[in-house]
Amino acid sequence: MQIKELKKRLQDYSDLELHVVSHSGSHFYLIQIRYQNEVDLLRGWRGQPKVYRSLEQATGELKRLGVKKAVLASNVAQDEVVGREPNYSGLTAHLPLSF
């Protein structure tokens, strides 16, 4: 979903859920849009996911869009540390963000 689509959805749907997604040990962030059973990422004009290099950049984008609340979802990579395939079920920390 591109920014112009997100702006329209923010006006149309009050129960839209926004997550700023990161991976522990990484300094990159994505914005995930959740509505009912749909999950999408904020994308640039070429259709690639928009990657932010800091939490401030990601939250700044949300502020510019008029978003007041989001959730910071940080994935923990415990399986990767011991050499197993990553399994992220239940290993995500969710922290509320307010702007």
C-alpha positions as CSV (number, residue, x, y, z in Angstrom):
1,M,0.0,0.0,0.0
2,Q,1.4,3.4,-1.0
3,I,1.1,6.6,1.1
4,K,-1.8,8.0,-0.8
5,E,-3.8,4.8,-0.3
6,L,-2.9,4.8,3.4
7,K,-4.1,8.5,3.7
8,K,-7.4,7.5,2.2
9,R,-7.8,4.5,4.4
10,L,-7.0,6.5,7.5
11,Q,-9.9,8.8,6.7
12,D,-12.3,5.9,5.9
13,Y,-11.5,3.4,8.7
14,S,-11.1,4.4,12.3
15,D,-10.0,0.9,13.4
16,L,-7.0,0.7,11.1
17,E,-4.0,-0.7,13.1
18,L,-0.4,0.5,12.3
19,H,2.7,-1.4,13.4
20,V,6.3,-0.2,13.2
21,V,8.1,-3.5,12.7
22,S,11.7,-4.1,13.5
23,H,14.0,-7.1,14.1
24,S,16.2,-7.3,17.2
25,G,19.7,-6.4,16.2
26,S,18.6,-4.5,13.1
27,H,18.4,-0.8,12.6
28,F,15.8,-1.0,9.9
29,Y,12.0,-0.4,10.3
30,L,8.9,-1.1,8.2
31,I,5.4,0.2,8.6
32,Q,2.8,-2.5,8.6
33,I,-0.9,-1.8,8.1
34,R,-3.5,-4.1,9.5
35,Y,-7.2,-3.9,8.9
36,Q,-9.5,-6.9,9.9
37,N,-7.7,-9.9,8.3
38,E,-5.6,-7.9,5.8
39,V,-1.9,-7.2,6.4
40,D,0.1,-5.0,4.1
41,L,3.3,-3.0,4.2
42,L,3.8,0.7,3.4
43,R,5.4,0.7,0.0
44,G,7.3,3.3,-2.2
45,W,6.3,4.3,-5.7
46,R,8.0,1.2,-7.2
47,G,6.1,-1.2,-5.0
48,Q,9.0,-2.0,-2.8
49,P,8.5,-1.9,1.0
50,K,9.6,1.4,2.4
51,V,12.5,0.9,4.7
52,Y,13.3,3.4,7.4
53,R,16.8,3.6,9.0
54,S,15.6,4.7,12.4
55,L,12.6,4.6,14.6
56,E,12.4,8.4,14.4
57,Q,12.1,8.3,10.6
58,A,9.3,5.7,10.7
59,T,7.3,7.5,13.5
60,G,8.0,10.9,11.7
61,E,6.3,9.5,8.6
62,L,3.3,8.4,10.7
63,K,3.1,11.8,12.4
64,R,3.1,13.6,8.9
65,L,0.1,11.3,8.0
66,G,-1.7,12.5,11.1
67,V,-1.5,9.2,13.0
68,K,-1.8,9.5,16.8
69,K,-1.1,5.9,17.9
70,A,0.8,2.9,16.6
71,V,2.5,-0.2,17.9
72,L,6.2,-1.0,17.9
73,A,6.6,-4.7,17.1
74,S,10.1,-6.0,17.6
75,N,10.9,-9.6,16.6
76,V,13.3,-11.6,18.7
77,A,15.6,-14.0,16.9
78,Q,16.2,-16.7,19.5
79,D,16.2,-19.6,17.1
80,E,18.7,-18.0,14.8
81,V,21.2,-17.6,17.6
82,V,21.3,-21.4,18.2
83,G,21.4,-22.2,14.4
84,R,17.7,-23.3,13.9
85,E,15.3,-22.0,11.3
86,P,13.6,-18.8,12.6
87,N,10.2,-19.2,14.2
88,Y,8.6,-15.9,15.2
89,S,5.3,-17.2,16.6
90,G,5.0,-15.7,20.1
91,L,8.4,-14.1,20.0
92,T,7.3,-10.5,19.3
93,A,7.3,-7.7,21.7
94,H,4.5,-5.2,21.2
95,L,5.0,-1.7,22.7
96,P,2.4,1.1,22.2
97,L,3.5,4.3,20.7
98,S,1.8,7.7,21.0
99,F,2.6,10.8,19.1
